[in-house]
Amino acid sequence: MPVTLVSMPWQSLEGPSLPLGILRAVATRAGLPKPEIYPAYLRWAEFLMARTGEEINPHDYRGIAEGGIFDGVGDWVFAGVLHRDPGFGVSGLTAHAAARGIDVTQALRMREHAADFIDLAVKEILETEPTIVGFSTTFMQNVPSLAAAQRLKELAPEVTVVFGGGNCDGPMGAALHRNFRFVDFVVSGEAEDAFPALLRALGGDGDLAAVPGLVWRDSGDVQRRNQQGTAISPGRLAIPDFADYYERLAVSPAAAYVEPCLFLETARGCWWGEKHHCTFCGLNGTAMAFRALPADAVLDQVTTLVKRHQVLDIWMVDNIIDNAFFTSVLPRLAELDWDLRIHYEVKANLKPADLAALHAGHVRQIQPGIESLVSSVLGLMDKGVSGTHNVRTLRDGEATGLTVIWNWLYGFPGETPSAYEPVLSQLPALVHLQPPIGVARICLERFSPHFDNPALGFPERHPAAHYQYLYALSEEELTDLVYMFDTPHAGLSVEQAAPLRDRCDSWLADYNDSWLHRHDDGDAIVIEDRRKGWPERDHRIEGVWRAAYLELENGHTVQGLHRRLAAQAHDVAPASLTAWVAELKRNGLVFEESNRFVTLAVPSDPVKMEKA
C-alpha cells in the first residue's frame, strides 16, 4: 500500500518535518514500504514566490509561522478554502488583528492564493499514487491540512486520509474526526506503535480496534476511540529518515532565504514537569513521562545525520535537556571536530560548569525557561527557581558566550504590581545581560495545570476568540478541538504591565552597546562599567571585600554572606557588610530580589548575541 505523508504550512522551512521523518524510519524498521514525504510547506513558500514575483517570500512565511501562532493567522490564511467561502472569517479576524495590533496585510495577500495552492498540492500528492495519505498537524497546520484533505477526498474518495500529531492529542483528535468526516482515521498520542499497526490493519493484517490511540468509525458508522498507547521507551526511538528534503531545498528558489537546520529529538517529556508541572505549560500534552535516548544513540543520531545531510545547525526539540547528558553526551559532542551550532532547552538553575559543558559540546543557544525575574511570580508558576537564580543564569550565559533565549511572562493569578516594583527599578542595571525577546501575557493552554485545575485562578474559559474565524463550529465542539482558551485576565492589567514592557524595550535597545566586565588577578577585582545609562567608571575591590564579592557571585542573603565569610576566618561586622552590599546595589553591581543578592559583572570577556 503506497503511503504519502504530508506536512502542510506552517512547518519551519529551515528543515524537514521531524514527525514525518520518524514515521518514515519506523515504517522501514517494521518491514513496511517506505512512505513518500511531501513537504507542502516548502511548496507553499515556492508557490507564493512564483505567484508574486517574490513580493511574498520566505521572510513573510516565517513572520506568520513564528509570530501568528497565538492568533491563528496561519490557519486563517486557509480558512476560506476549507469552508469554500473566500470571505470566511476575513472581517472577523481582520478586526481581531487590528485590536491586537497585528499586521495581517501579507496574510490577506496569501489568502488570495490559498485555493490555487491547495489544488496544486493535492494534484502533486496524488501523482505519488498513494493508497493512504497521512497529515501531521501541530499548531497552525490544522486548517491547511483539513483544506487539503477535503480537496483530496473530492478528487480521490478511495484514498484513506489519516491525521496525527500534537493537534490530535487527547480530546482534540476525536473532535477533529467527529467534525470533519473526510478524515477517515486519527491517531492520538505517540505513533511509533500505532502507525505500523494501522498500516497493517488497513492491509488486512490486524484489527483496527487494537491500534493504540486510533479514532475510527466502525461498520455502523459509529466513532470508536481506542485507548492511547504507553509512552515509547527511549531505546525504541528511531533515527529520522528525512529523505531528500535538503537536496530539494538546495535547488529551491526559497534556498536564498533559508539557513538549513536539523531538527532532532534526544528526549521526550519533561523531568521537571513530572515533579512540578509549570502551571501555564501545556506543551507535553498527555506525554509528560520523561524519556531520554542513551548517550550512544544521541551520538549516533547526530553523527549519522550531519554526515548524511551536511548540515551543522541542530535544533534539539526536547522540552528539557536530560541532566545525565552533562556527563554522558556533551563531553563526547565536544570531541567532534565539526563547527556544530546546537540549540537546547534547559532548566534555569545551571551552574557555570554546566554552561561551560554546553558550550564545549557545541551548544551555542539555550532556552532556559527563565520566564520572570520576580521570585513570587516564579513561585506561582511552580518553577522551582528564584529571581536571583535567573539573573545568575543570564550573567553566566553571557560569560560563556551562549545566546540565551527567553520571554518574560505575566498574568498569573495572585501576582501584584508591588511584587514587580523592586525588580523593575533594577532592570537598568541588567542592560549588559541578554534581554527577553518579548513580554507576553500567558495564554490558557489545554493540558496545563491552569486548564486542568480551575481552582488555580481561571475558572471561566472559552475557546480563544480567533478560532471562530477558522472553524464554523459550535463553542461546545471548539472546546474539544482547540488548544488555546480565552479567560478573564488575571494578575497585572495591561496598564500595570506597561512599565515592564517599556523597561524591557529599553533593555533590548541598549544591550549591544553595554558591558560590565569583571577581572580578577588574585589580589583585587576590577569591574569595568560601560553600561548605557550608567557612569563610565572602574571599580576596584580588594581584601576581605574581594572574598565577599566572589561569594556573592553564587547569590546570598547578607546573613548568609556573613556566615560564609566567617567560615573563611574573615571578621566583618554585619553592619559594615550591609552597608557595603547597599553600596554595590546603588552602583548597579548587584541585583537584589527577596533579600538575596547576586553580582552582575560578567567574569570574562563575553560574546554578544547579534541583534535580530
ZASE-90515 format. One line per 4 residues: number of its first residue (from 1); their letters; for each residue x, y, z of C-alpha. Coordinates in pm, 1 decimal, decimal comma. Each point is the difference from the previous one (the first is absolute). Layout:
BEGIN
NUM) A) X Y Z; ...
end
This chain:
BEGIN
1) MPVT) 0,0 0,0 0,0; 172,2 320,2 -112,6; -1,0 262,4 276,3; 68,7 372,3 -33,3
5) LVSM) 59,9 210,3 310,1; -71,4 371,9 -22,5; 117,4 296,4 204,7; -201,7 311,2 -82,8
9) PWQS) 86,0 360,2 84,0; 114,6 126,1 249,6; 284,8 -239,5 71,8; 338,3 175,9 15,5
13) LEGP) 163,0 31,7 -341,7; 342,3 -47,7 155,7; -35,8 -376,3 18,1; -210,9 -307,3 -73,1
17) SLPL) -290,3 -113,4 213,8; 138,8 -193,7 296,5; -326,2 -191,4 64,6; -20,5 -116,8 -360,7
21) GILR) 369,1 -89,4 -2,9; -57,4 -216,1 307,0; -305,5 -170,1 -153,4; 190,1 -73,0 -320,9
25) AVAT) 277,5 -162,2 203,4; -249,0 -192,2 214,8; -174,6 -143,2 -305,9; 330,9 -114,8 -145,4
29) RAGL) 105,2 -156,3 330,6; -331,8 -188,6 10,6; 61,3 -148,3 -344,3; -267,9 212,8 -166,5
33) PKPE) 39,5 195,6 -325,0; 178,6 330,8 46,8; -253,0 287,7 -12,1; 42,9 296,5 -229,7
37) IYPA) 30,2 337,4 173,5; -158,4 305,9 -158,7; 130,7 328,8 149,2; -304,1 213,2 -78,0
41) YLRW) 133,6 281,9 215,3; 303,2 42,7 -226,5; -220,9 -19,7 -307,3; -223,5 273,5 149,1
45) AEFL) 298,6 230,9 43,2; 111,4 -71,5 -356,9; -353,1 47,2 -132,8; -34,8 340,8 164,9
49) MART) 337,0 112,5 -133,1; -94,7 -100,4 -354,2; -348,3 150,5 17,0; 112,8 337,4 136,9
53) GEEI) 343,9 45,5 -152,2; 145,5 -50,6 349,3; -203,2 287,5 142,3; -115,0 -272,0 238,4
57) NPHD) 307,2 -198,1 97,1; 125,7 -227,4 278,7; 53,9 299,3 229,0; -376,1 54,2 -11,0
61) YRGI) -61,1 -372,6 44,2; 224,6 0,9 306,6; -176,5 303,4 142,5; -329,5 -188,5 5,3
65) AEGG) 149,3 -336,9 98,2; 176,3 149,5 303,3; -216,5 297,7 86,3; -353,8 -106,8 -82,1
69) IFDG) -47,0 -303,1 223,8; -190,8 163,1 285,0; -249,2 156,8 -239,3; -30,9 -282,8 -252,0
73) VGDW) 108,1 219,8 -290,2; 154,0 -290,4 -191,5; -315,4 -209,3 32,9; -209,4 299,3 -104,3
77) VFAG) 189,2 30,1 -329,7; -159,5 -332,4 -102,5; -337,4 34,5 175,3; -174,2 126,1 -313,3
81) VLHR) 109,9 -311,3 -189,1; -118,1 -237,3 272,0; -343,6 162,1 12,3; -23,4 58,8 -376,9
85) DPGF) -61,3 366,5 74,2; 274,9 250,7 -88,2; -144,0 245,3 250,1; -23,9 -240,1 293,7
89) GVSG) 140,3 165,4 312,0; 154,4 292,1 -186,7; -181,0 286,9 168,7; 7,0 -170,7 338,7
93) LTAH) 368,2 -79,3 17,6; 97,4 326,9 -165,3; -180,1 184,9 279,4; 148,4 -236,5 259,1
97) AAAR) 349,6 65,0 -136,3; -51,1 376,4 -1,0; -107,2 -9,5 363,7; 310,3 -203,9 82,9
101) GIDV) 236,9 218,8 -200,7; 78,5 -277,5 -249,1; 77,1 78,2 -364,2; -175,4 -254,8 -224,5
105) TQAL) 69,5 175,4 -329,8; 215,2 -281,0 -137,2; -231,6 -265,3 142,0; -287,3 156,4 -193,3
109) RMRE) 207,8 -10,8 -316,9; 85,5 -363,9 65,7; -370,0 -85,8 34,5; -49,8 103,0 -361,5
113) HAAD) 229,4 -284,2 -107,4; -100,2 -266,6 252,9; -266,6 -177,0 -208,6; 223,8 -34,7 -304,3
117) FIDL) 279,0 -131,2 216,7; -222,5 -263,9 158,0; -97,0 -117,0 -348,9; 367,6 -20,3 -98,8
121) AVKE) 106,2 -177,6 319,1; -274,6 -261,6 -25,9; 84,7 -57,8 -366,6; 365,1 -58,9 89,6
125) ILET) -92,5 -225,1 293,3; -220,3 -213,2 -225,2; 282,8 -26,6 -253,1; 179,1 -217,6 257,4
129) EPTI) -290,3 -248,7 -46,7; -68,6 -50,0 370,0; -250,4 -234,2 156,1; 39,7 178,7 334,0
133) VGFS) 81,0 366,0 63,4; 104,2 104,3 348,5; 3,2 358,5 125,6; 213,2 105,0 297,0
137) TTFM) -161,9 295,1 173,7; 146,9 216,9 273,9; -82,3 360,5 92,3; -119,3 180,2 -318,0
141) QNVP) -0,9 -302,8 -231,0; -359,1 -98,4 76,1; -198,1 211,3 -246,3; 244,7 -34,0 -291,8
145) SLAA) 8,5 -377,6 58,2; -379,2 -20,5 14,4; -32,9 210,6 -314,6; 237,5 -230,3 -188,0
149) AQRL) -161,4 -317,4 136,3; -345,9 119,0 -100,5; 112,2 77,4 -354,9; 185,3 -331,2 -21,3
153) KELA) -313,9 -192,3 96,8; -199,4 186,3 -263,8; 245,4 -103,6 -271,9; 88,4 -346,7 130,0
157) PEVT) -260,7 -125,5 247,8; 161,9 -344,1 3,0; 315,5 135,8 167,9; 11,3 -48,8 377,1
161) VVFG) 70,2 320,1 197,3; 175,7 -20,3 336,6; 78,5 284,8 240,5; 247,6 -0,3 288,4
165) GGNC) 224,4 233,7 196,3; -23,6 236,7 293,4; -335,7 142,0 -110,8; -149,2 -349,6 30,3
169) DGPM) 100,4 -64,3 361,5; -266,9 -76,2 259,5; -354,9 112,8 -84,8; 119,8 215,2 -290,4
173) GAAL) 50,2 -300,9 -226,7; -349,7 -136,1 55,9; -150,9 345,9 -59,0; 190,2 39,6 -325,8
177) HRNF) -115,9 -342,9 -117,2; -359,3 69,6 107,4; -32,0 334,6 -175,1; 184,6 -69,5 -325,3
181) RFVD) -131,3 -321,7 -146,9; 245,4 -1,9 -288,5; 261,5 -95,6 260,8; -18,1 -379,7 20,3
185) FVVS) 234,1 -60,6 292,6; 171,6 202,5 270,2; 293,9 -122,2 206,1; 17,0 156,6 347,2
189) GEAE) 326,2 -14,7 189,9; 340,3 -133,8 -96,3; -14,8 -190,3 -327,7; 305,5 -228,3 -6,2
193) DAFP) -223,3 -298,7 82,9; -326,5 129,2 -142,9; 122,6 89,2 -349,0; 132,8 -344,9 -100,5
197) ALLR) -296,6 -168,2 169,0; -241,8 219,3 -195,5; 173,7 -68,8 -330,9; -14,1 -373,0 65,5
201) ALGG) -366,6 14,3 105,4; -93,1 194,7 -312,6; 183,3 -265,0 -200,0; -209,9 -273,5 158,4
205) DGDL) 258,5 -114,8 253,2; -139,2 116,6 332,9; -295,8 151,2 178,5; -74,6 372,5 3,7
209) AAVP) -124,3 -39,3 356,5; 353,3 -99,6 103,7; 178,7 307,3 -140,3; 109,5 219,4 295,8
213) GLVW) -160,2 343,7 8,0; -198,5 -52,1 -319,8; -324,2 190,5 -57,7; -208,8 -171,7 -267,8
217) RDSG) -352,0 -86,6 -115,5; -133,8 -351,4 24,2; -225,6 -172,7 -252,6; -297,3 176,9 154,1
221) DVQR) 166,7 338,2 -57,1; 41,4 46,2 375,9; 314,6 172,8 119,2; 234,7 -222,4 199,6
225) RNQQ) 287,5 131,2 204,6; 273,6 -243,5 100,6; 201,8 58,2 314,3; 327,9 179,8 -63,7
229) GTAI) 308,1 -217,8 23,3; 265,4 11,0 267,7; 293,6 236,6 -35,3; 261,6 -118,8 -246,7
233) SPGR) 316,0 -115,9 176,2; 321,8 187,8 -87,2; 163,7 -301,5 -158,9; -276,6 -18,6 -260,7
237) LAIP) 23,5 357,3 -125,2; 113,5 -6,7 -362,0; 255,2 212,7 -183,5; -218,7 208,2 -232,8
241) DFAD) 14,8 -56,0 -374,1; -23,9 343,2 -157,7; 7,3 -133,7 -356,7; 115,5 261,6 -250,6
245) YYER) -121,7 319,2 169,4; 338,2 172,1 5,6; 66,6 -88,1 -362,1; -340,8 145,6 -90,0
249) LAVS) 70,5 310,7 204,6; 340,4 50,3 -163,1; -158,0 42,6 -344,9; -304,8 189,3 125,7
253) PAAA) -41,2 374,4 -59,6; -68,8 18,4 374,0; 357,7 -110,2 74,2; 128,2 356,9 -20,2
257) YVEP) -216,6 86,7 300,1; 59,7 -310,6 210,9; 287,5 -119,7 218,6; -43,2 -378,5 21,9
261) CLFL) -34,8 -159,1 341,7; -38,8 -352,9 136,0; -295,7 -43,8 234,8; 86,3 -288,5 231,5
265) ETAR) -141,4 -157,9 312,0; 206,9 -145,5 283,8; -269,6 -14,2 270,0; -376,5 16,7 44,1
269) GCWW) -207,5 128,5 287,9; 129,8 216,0 283,1; 181,1 -124,8 310,2; -81,7 322,7 184,6
273) GEKH) -364,3 -15,5 -105,8; -29,4 -352,1 138,7; 70,3 147,4 344,6; -119,8 360,1 -33,4
277) HCTF) -205,3 69,8 -310,2; 46,1 368,9 -89,7; -348,9 138,3 47,4; -32,1 169,0 -340,5
281) CGLN) 159,9 -268,1 -219,7; -197,6 -242,8 -215,0; 275,6 -96,5 -243,1; 42,2 -361,2 108,4
285) GTAM) -366,0 -82,8 -50,9; -76,3 -348,7 125,5; 366,6 -110,4 -16,5; 171,0 155,6 302,9
289) AFRA) 209,9 -308,2 89,3; 364,7 88,0 -58,8; 202,9 -230,5 -220,9; 345,6 68,5 -142,0
293) LPAD) 203,1 -178,0 -262,6; 306,4 -189,8 119,3; 320,4 194,9 -56,5; 115,2 -232,2 -279,2
297) AVLD) -329,8 51,7 -182,2; 30,7 380,2 26,0; 349,5 -7,1 -147,9; -107,1 -243,7 -270,3
301) QVTT) -293,3 220,5 -98,7; 204,8 319,4 -11,1; 296,4 -142,7 -188,6; -211,9 -201,7 -243,9
305) LVKR) -225,7 288,8 -98,6; 271,4 266,7 -10,5; 206,4 -218,1 -233,0; -301,5 -96,2 -210,0
309) HQVL) -139,0 348,8 -47,7; 308,9 220,2 50,2; -193,7 231,0 232,6; 174,0 136,4 310,7
313) DIWM) -280,1 195,0 169,9; -201,7 -225,4 232,2; -318,5 94,7 184,4; -79,2 -250,9 272,7
317) VDNI) -377,4 0,8 43,8; 18,4 -149,5 351,0; -201,0 191,7 259,1; 292,9 -32,3 241,5
321) IDNA) 348,6 -146,9 -19,6; 68,1 -318,4 195,0; 226,0 79,8 297,1; 197,1 -315,4 -74,0
325) FFTS) 107,8 150,2 -333,4; 237,3 239,1 177,9; 230,3 -293,1 70,0; -107,7 -259,9 -256,5
329) VLPR) -69,9 193,2 -321,8; 148,1 350,7 4,1; 361,9 -111,2 57,7; -29,5 -234,2 -298,2
333) LAEL) -153,2 270,6 -217,8; 293,7 219,7 101,6; 234,3 -252,4 -160,8; -161,8 44,1 -341,9
337) DWDL) 217,3 208,8 -229,6; -298,2 170,1 -161,6; -121,5 357,4 25,3; -338,2 -102,6 138,9
341) RIHY) -249,2 253,4 134,2; -249,9 -172,4 227,5; -310,9 134,8 173,4; -129,6 -157,6 323,1
345) EVKA) -270,1 83,9 251,0; 135,2 -16,2 355,1; -102,8 73,1 355,8; 95,2 343,6 128,7
349) NLKP) 200,0 -112,1 303,4; 311,5 -112,0 -186,1; 339,9 62,9 154,0; 292,8 157,5 -189,0
353) ADLA) 153,4 -345,6 -47,6; -322,6 -120,5 -163,1; -6,7 295,5 -237,2; 365,5 -56,5 -83,6
357) ALHA) -78,7 -364,4 -77,7; -279,7 110,2 -232,4; 229,2 237,5 -186,1; 278,8 -256,2 -25,0
361) GHVR) -255,1 -245,2 -141,6; -78,4 236,9 -289,5; -318,9 138,6 156,4; -21,1 364,0 -101,7
365) QIQP) -357,3 90,2 95,1; -206,2 -94,0 303,1; -356,3 66,7 107,1; 0,6 -25,0 379,5
369) GIES) -365,1 68,1 72,2; 84,0 307,6 205,9; -349,0 153,7 -47,6; 39,0 261,8 278,1
373) LVSS) 245,3 157,1 244,6; -261,4 36,8 275,3; 26,4 -283,9 252,8; -359,8 15,4 116,4
377) VLGL) -121,9 -31,3 -359,8; 242,3 -285,0 -65,5; -156,9 -168,8 301,3; -343,8 40,8 -156,3
381) MDKG) 138,4 -177,5 -306,8; 146,4 -281,6 214,3; 333,1 60,5 -170,9; 219,6 -101,2 291,3
385) VSGT) 244,7 287,9 -48,6; 34,9 355,3 130,7; 51,4 332,0 -172,7; 365,9 4,1 102,4
389) HNVR) 45,1 -350,2 -145,9; -128,1 129,4 -332,0; 220,6 309,3 3,8; 299,4 -221,0 75,0
393) TLRD) -89,6 -214,2 -302,8; -10,4 312,0 -218,4; 335,9 116,3 136,3; 172,8 -335,0 -38,4
397) GEAT) -155,9 -62,7 -341,0; 144,6 333,6 -110,8; 339,5 -98,1 137,9; -5,2 -334,8 -178,7
401) GLTV) -93,0 145,4 -337,8; -340,3 -167,3 -13,7; -301,1 166,7 -156,6; -273,9 -11,6 263,5
405) IWNW) -355,5 5,3 -139,1; -277,8 86,6 242,2; -337,5 170,3 28,0; -134,6 195,4 295,4
409) LYGF) -344,5 -134,3 87,7; -260,0 167,6 218,1; -369,9 -30,4 76,3; 15,9 -259,9 277,3
413) PGET) -281,1 -18,1 255,4; 130,4 152,8 320,2; 276,3 219,0 -143,1; -3,2 366,5 103,9
417) PSAY) 163,0 318,9 -129,1; 174,3 42,9 335,0; 190,6 -325,4 -58,0; 135,1 135,6 -328,8
421) EPVL) 103,3 346,5 116,7; 328,8 -94,2 173,1; 105,5 -201,4 -304,6; -100,6 257,1 -261,7
425) SQLP) 204,4 266,4 177,2; 309,9 -217,7 -44,8; -44,0 -99,6 -365,4; 227,0 284,4 -121,8
429) ALVH) 283,5 -171,3 189,2; -50,8 -314,5 -212,6; 37,1 177,7 -333,7; 324,9 -187,1 -80,4
433) LQPP) -173,6 -339,3 36,4; -216,8 -161,6 -265,5; -351,4 147,2 7,4; -328,1 -183,6 -52,3
437) IGVA) -103,5 -25,3 -363,6; -353,2 92,4 101,6; -240,1 78,6 282,4; -328,4 -188,8 -16,8
441) RICL) -307,5 -80,9 202,1; -33,8 -374,0 51,2; -251,3 -192,8 -206,0; -227,2 -263,4 148,9
445) ERFS) 120,9 -319,2 -170,5; -163,8 -340,6 -5,4; 184,3 -257,7 214,5; 149,6 268,5 227,3
449) PHFD) -72,2 -2,5 376,1; -177,4 333,8 -48,2; -234,1 -174,4 -244,2; -42,8 -326,1 187,4
453) NPAL) -54,4 165,2 339,5; -229,6 305,5 -18,2; 64,5 60,8 370,4; 344,2 133,2 -94,9
457) GFPE) -168,5 317,4 -119,6; -163,4 -45,8 -340,8; -348,2 -142,8 66,8; -158,5 178,0 -297,5
461) RHPA) 132,9 -98,6 -339,9; -111,7 -10,4 -362,3; 173,0 -101,9 -322,7; 229,5 286,6 -100,6
465) AHYQ) -187,6 259,8 -203,9; 196,2 -51,0 -320,8; -123,3 -359,0 -41,0; -346,1 121,3 -104,8
469) YLYA) 167,7 144,8 -310,3; 162,5 -335,7 -78,8; -281,1 -251,0 56,4; -377,3 8,0 -53,1
473) LSEE) -60,1 -198,9 318,4; -192,8 45,7 322,9; 177,4 105,7 317,4; -59,7 -348,7 138,0
477) ELTD) 185,2 -162,1 -289,2; 275,3 261,4 4,8; 51,5 -68,2 369,6; 104,1 -354,2 -89,6
481) LVYM) 192,2 91,0 -315,6; 226,3 291,2 91,0; 315,6 53,6 205,1; -27,3 362,2 117,3
485) FDTP) -271,4 162,4 209,5; -102,8 351,3 96,8; -63,7 81,2 362,2; -41,0 320,3 201,3
489) HAGL) 341,0 153,0 59,2; 172,5 -83,6 325,8; 295,8 167,4 166,5; 123,8 322,1 -157,2
493) SVEQ) -235,2 202,6 -214,5; 116,8 132,2 -336,8; 66,0 337,3 161,7; 188,4 -152,9 291,0
497) AAPL) 217,6 -200,8 -239,6; 94,2 307,8 -206,2; 305,3 91,2 214,5; 130,7 -354,8 -39,5
501) RDRC) -34,3 20,9 -377,6; 164,8 342,6 -10,7; 297,2 -109,8 211,9; 49,7 -313,8 -207,7
505) DSWL) -18,0 200,5 -324,1; 275,3 228,3 131,3; 200,8 -301,0 111,8; -17,9 -152,8 -347,7
509) ADYN) 96,1 329,2 -164,2; 307,4 59,1 218,7; 130,9 -354,0 50,2; 247,5 -16,3 -287,5
513) DSWL) 168,6 324,6 105,3; 43,3 -93,4 366,6; 246,3 -207,3 196,1; 102,8 -57,3 359,6
517) HRHD) 321,5 -204,2 19,7; 162,5 -149,7 306,9; 376,0 -69,3 6,6; 165,1 -174,9 295,8
521) DGDA) 378,9 -20,0 38,4; -17,0 -187,3 329,8; 61,0 307,7 210,9; -267,7 236,0 -122,8
525) IVIE) -306,8 2,2 -220,0; -41,2 278,6 -253,9; -346,2 54,2 -145,5; -20,5 202,6 -321,0
529) DRRK) -340,2 164,8 -31,4; -92,3 103,2 -353,3; -377,3 -38,3 20,0; -240,7 234,1 -173,3
533) GWPE) -157,9 226,2 259,8; 279,1 -45,8 257,8; 312,6 210,2 66,5; 309,1 -131,5 -176,4
537) RDHR) 226,4 -110,5 282,7; 214,7 -280,5 137,5; -61,5 -151,6 343,1; 287,1 -157,9 195,6
541) IEGV) -85,6 -255,7 268,5; 270,0 -154,4 217,8; 71,3 -160,2 334,6; -290,7 -150,0 187,3
545) WRAA) -238,4 169,8 -242,2; 147,1 -200,3 -287,1; -84,4 -319,5 189,3; -347,8 133,9 69,1
549) YLEL) -53,8 89,5 -365,6; 103,9 -345,5 -118,8; -243,8 -157,7 245,7; -279,2 222,9 -129,4
553) ENGH) 50,2 -138,1 -350,0; -196,4 -301,9 123,3; -275,8 212,4 155,1; -52,9 44,4 376,0
557) TVQG) -192,2 192,5 257,9; 216,1 237,2 204,5; -30,5 -239,0 293,6; 105,8 -293,5 -215,0
561) LHRR) 291,1 198,7 -139,2; 112,7 84,9 354,3; -0,7 -369,0 91,6; 200,1 -91,3 -311,0
565) LAAQ) 261,2 264,4 76,6; 22,3 -104,9 363,4; 66,0 -357,5 -114,0; 300,1 138,2 -192,1
569) AHDV) 124,8 180,8 314,4; -100,2 343,0 -130,1; -115,9 221,2 284,8; -246,7 249,8 -145,0
573) APAS) -256,5 181,4 208,8; -354,1 -69,1 -123,1; -72,7 373,2 -21,8; 306,4 56,8 -218,7
577) LTAW) -99,1 -286,8 -225,1; -353,6 134,3 -33,5; 131,7 344,7 -91,5; 244,4 -143,1 -254,6
581) VAEL) -268,6 -207,0 -173,6; -226,9 305,8 -6,6; 276,1 197,8 -171,8; 39,8 -274,8 -260,9
585) KRNG) -370,8 18,8 -66,9; 8,1 380,3 -37,8; 271,0 -44,6 -261,4; -202,7 -265,3 -179,7
589) LVFE) 258,3 -269,9 70,1; -237,4 -241,9 171,9; -360,4 -100,9 -51,1; -222,3 -40,6 306,2
593) ESNR) -316,9 -203,8 8,9; -175,4 -145,8 303,9; 293,2 113,2 218,4; 251,9 -195,9 -207,0
597) FVTL) 281,7 170,4 -187,9; 193,1 -120,6 -303,1; 282,6 174,3 -184,3; -55,5 130,2 -351,3
601) AVPS) 347,9 44,9 -149,4; 83,9 -258,4 -263,7; 313,0 -193,2 107,2; 152,3 -15,0 -348,5
605) DPVK) -7,9 182,8 -329,7; -341,1 -105,5 -135,4; -110,0 -66,0 -354,8; -300,5 219,4 -74,2
609) MEKA) -301,5 -154,5 -168,5; -94,0 169,4 -324,2; -301,7 224,9 -21,4; -289,6 -163,1 -182,7
end
